[in-house]
Amino acid sequence: MPIPATTGALRSRIQDMQIGDYIKMHDNDGYYLGDGGKPELPTTGLAFDNRNWSHRNGFWYMVKVAKGLLISDRVWIHTVTWEYLNSNKAIQGESTILDNVSGVIRSLTGGVAYADENGSGSDTTQDLGGWPLNNEWDKYIVNFPEDLILSGKISADVFNVIGVTFCQETPKINLSHPNVNLKASNLHRTWRGIQENSNDLKTLGFIIVSSSYANTGFRPVFEYSEV
């Protein structure tokens, strides 16, 4: 079964985790550690199903990327809208307790525009990632430490970047889409990831809040206060 391609260890307690370690998580009308007796999710996640809740039939791994921050090693659910996720507090965050640790489950930040060679914002892609530069996609996924990645693997293997991930931000108005003749509006939200025929983790695009696609989904983040 696929596991995150890190040099870290599988842990059962958040308190024992170091950067690069990973821990199992599942959803059962709430988030829980462990596999819950369920199989591992496909690395592409599961389609959202609000009738039979079949998207709950699996576990995934959360990778520690920084102090007080775990990021899912894959998209958990796809074929769901940003609008629906937001109405269910999955974008800005929902308070939860895991392993006696209080925190928030939320979506990643990914930027509102494109970074240029000077570290400023640009309306057109420069293939340098997102802006502001401290967005979580670039900081923790694109730049996951190479010495914590298994030999012969890359960051995309750690985070199973197949398709794209919803982010929190509304893109800058009139931002140009990297692949189609489209300008961003206040009805769009940022995504980050890899599209078909590409292996560039730095790609940024945007999507209408009411649209859903099989290659676009929710990648959970757990943010908590680490003593």
Residue pairs with C-beta under 8 A, 6 or more apart in sequence:
1 40
2 40
2 43
2 160
3 10
3 22
3 61
3 73
4 22
4 61
4 63
4 73
4 158
4 159
5 149
5 150
5 153
5 157
5 158
6 20
6 21
6 22
6 63
6 148
6 149
6 150
6 158
7 20
7 147
7 148
7 149
7 150
8 18
8 19
8 20
8 21
8 22
8 63
8 64
8 148
9 21
9 22
10 21
10 22
10 23
10 24
10 61
11 17
11 21
11 22
11 23
12 23
12 33
12 34
13 23
13 99
14 23
14 33
14 70
14 98
14 99
14 101
14 224
15 99
15 101
17 23
17 64
17 70
18 64
19 64
19 65
19 66
19 145
19 148
20 63
20 64
20 145
20 148
21 63
21 64
22 61
22 62
22 63
22 64
22 73
23 33
23 61
23 62
23 64
23 70
24 33
24 34
24 35
24 59
24 60
24 61
24 62
25 31
25 32
25 33
25 34
25 59
25 60
25 61
25 62
25 72
25 98
25 220
25 222
26 32
26 34
26 35
26 36
26 38
26 56
26 58
26 59
26 60
27 55
27 56
27 76
28 36
28 56
29 56
30 96
31 96
31 98
31 105
31 220
31 222
32 98
33 98
33 99
34 59
35 59
36 59
38 56
38 57
38 58
38 59
39 57
39 58
39 59
40 58
40 59
40 60
41 58
41 59
41 60
41 74
41 76
42 58
43 74
43 160
43 162
44 74
44 75
44 78
44 160
44 162
44 163
45 55
45 60
45 74
45 75
45 76
45 77
45 78
45 217
46 54
46 55
46 57
46 58
46 76
46 77
46 78
47 54
47 55
47 77
47 78
47 79
47 214
48 55
48 77
48 78
48 79
48 80
48 84
48 212
48 217
49 55
55 76
55 77
60 72
60 73
60 74
60 76
61 72
61 73
61 74
62 70
62 71
62 72
62 73
62 220
62 222
63 70
63 71
63 72
63 73
63 158
63 159
64 70
65 71
65 140
65 141
65 144
66 140
67 226
68 103
68 223
68 224
68 225
68 226
69 136
69 140
69 221
69 222
69 223
69 224
70 221
70 222
71 108
71 136
71 140
71 141
71 159
71 219
71 220
71 221
72 159
72 219
72 220
72 221
73 158
73 159
73 160
74 159
74 160
74 162
74 219
75 160
75 162
75 163
75 165
75 217
75 218
75 219
76 217
76 218
76 219
76 220
77 217
77 218
78 163
78 212
78 213
78 214
78 215
78 216
78 217
78 218
79 212
79 213
79 214
79 217
80 212
80 217
80 218
81 209
81 210
81 211
81 212
82 91
82 166
82 189
82 207
82 209
82 210
83 209
83 210
85 91
85 107
85 166
85 218
86 92
86 209
88 94
90 105
90 106
90 107
90 218
90 220
91 106
91 107
91 166
91 168
92 106
92 107
92 168
93 104
93 105
93 106
93 223
94 104
94 105
94 106
95 102
95 103
95 104
96 102
96 103
96 104
96 105
96 222
97 103
98 222
98 224
101 224
102 224
102 225
103 222
103 223
103 224
103 225
104 222
104 223
104 224
105 220
105 221
105 222
106 168
106 220
106 221
106 223
107 165
107 166
107 167
107 168
107 218
107 219
107 220
107 221
108 135
108 136
108 137
108 141
108 165
108 167
108 168
108 192
108 219
108 221
109 135
109 136
109 137
109 167
109 168
109 169
110 130
110 135
110 136
110 137
110 138
110 165
110 167
110 168
110 169
110 190
110 191
110 192
110 204
111 129
111 130
111 131
111 132
111 135
111 137
111 138
111 167
111 169
111 190
111 192
111 204
112 121
112 130
112 131
112 132
112 169
112 170
112 171
112 172
112 175
112 190
113 121
113 122
113 123
113 130
113 131
113 171
113 172
113 175
114 121
114 122
114 123
114 124
114 125
114 126
114 128
114 129
114 130
114 131
114 175
114 204
115 121
115 122
115 126
115 128
115 129
115 130
115 131
115 133
115 138
116 122
116 126
116 128
116 131
117 126
117 128
119 131
119 133
120 131
121 131
121 132
121 172
122 131
123 172
123 174
123 175
123 176
124 176
125 176
125 178
125 203
125 204
127 200
127 202
128 202
129 135
129 137
129 138
129 142
129 202
129 204
130 137
130 138
130 190
130 192
130 202
130 204
133 139
135 167
135 169
136 221
137 165
137 167
137 192
138 202
141 155
141 159
141 161
141 192
141 201
142 155
142 201
142 202
143 155
144 155
144 158
144 159
149 155
149 157
149 158
150 157
155 161
155 201
156 194
156 199
156 201
159 219
161 193
161 194
161 201
162 194
162 215
163 193
163 194
163 195
163 214
163 215
163 216
163 217
164 191
164 192
164 193
164 194
164 195
164 203
164 205
164 215
164 216
164 217
165 191
165 192
165 193
165 216
165 217
165 218
165 219
166 189
166 191
166 207
166 216
166 217
166 218
166 219
167 189
167 190
167 191
167 192
168 189
168 190
169 189
169 190
170 186
170 188
170 189
170 190
171 184
171 188
171 189
171 190
171 206
172 184
173 183
173 184
173 185
173 186
174 183
174 184
175 183
175 184
175 206
176 182
176 183
176 184
177 183
177 184
177 205
177 206
178 203
178 204
178 205
179 195
179 205
184 206
187 208
187 209
187 210
188 206
188 207
188 208
188 209
189 206
189 207
189 209
190 204
190 205
190 206
191 204
191 205
191 206
191 207
191 216
192 203
192 204
192 205
193 201
193 203
194 200
194 201
194 203
195 203
195 205
195 215
196 215
207 213
207 216
